[in-house]
Amino acid sequence: MAGRTVTRADLSEAVYQKLGLSRSESAALVEKVLDEICSGLARGEMVKLSSFGTFLVRSKGQRIGRNPKTGVEVPIEPRRVMVFKPSNVLKSRINGGPPVAEAD
């Protein structure tokens, strides 16, 4: 499955094309939005974007893992991981189904 990667520059260009802001204003707007999402997640908050999905941080406890090559057991330290849960609207768009109304 070879797809194209959407970059910050692509997002900035889309804002520039759709809203008519200058390129530098568009880039600053995209950076500010991404910074707000990152800051919220770093504080442990859930970030919900309606009709897109929810980003949240989960804590994973310590566990024992295994090196698949050697079979040696190694401890995996506790850590926090980011999780994304797509909305039903996004799932429907991805799967080509009929549009779904998002319920808040």
N, C-alpha and C positions, 0 to 999 in steps of 0.2 A: 504494500500500500504506500505508494510514493505520493506524498502531498507537499504542498507549498507551506512554508512557515510564515505566519503573519508576524511582522516585527513592529517595534515601536514606530519606526519610520512609516510603515504602511498605515498604522492607525492615525498618525499625524497627518499623512497625506489625505486619508479619508475625511478627517475633520476639516481639513483645508478645503477639499472639494465640496463637501456638503454644507458647511456653515459659512464659508467665505471669509474666515479669519485669515490673518497672515500666517505664513508657514511657521514663523517663530512662536506666534501665539498658539497655534495648533499644537506644536510640540510641547509647549509649556503646559497646556491644558491636559494633554495625555499624560505627561509626567506627574502632574498634580493628582490626577485620578489614581494612577498606579501607586503613587506614594501614600495616598490615603488608605488604599486597600492594604498595602504592606504594613502601615502603621497600626491599623486596626487588628490585623492578624498577629503582629508582634505583641500587642497588648492582651492577646488571648480572646479577642472579641470575634463574634461571628459576623461575616460580611455577606449580606444578601443583595443580589442584583436581580430585581424583578424580571421575570421572563427570561432569565439567563441561568442563574443558579446561586448556590451558597458555598462560600469558602469558610472553613473552620479549622481550628487547630485541635488536635487530639494528642493526649499524652499516652505514650506506650511504655509499659513497664519493662524492667530488665528481664531477659530471657536467655536461654542457652541456645546458641546456634551451632551449626556444624559446617566446617570447611568441606565443600563438596568434593574437592580434589583429594584431600588427605583423610577426611573423616574425623579430624580432630575437633573436639567440642571447644567452643570459645564463648565467653559471656558477651552478650550484646547489651550495651548500656541503655538505661532509660532515656527516652528522647521525646521530643514533640514533633509531630508530622502534620503537614497541611493536607486537608482533604477537600475535594470539590464534589458537590452533589448537584448535578444538572437539574434544572426545573423541568416540569412536564412539557412546557412550551418548547424548550430547547430539544428535548428528547424527540418530540413530535417532528420538529423541523429537520433533525438529523435523519430520522427514519422515513421522511417523506409522507407522513400521515397528515390528516386534516389539522388545521390550527386548533390549539387548545387554549381556552381562556384561563389565565393564571388567577388563582384564588389566594388572597393574602391572609 
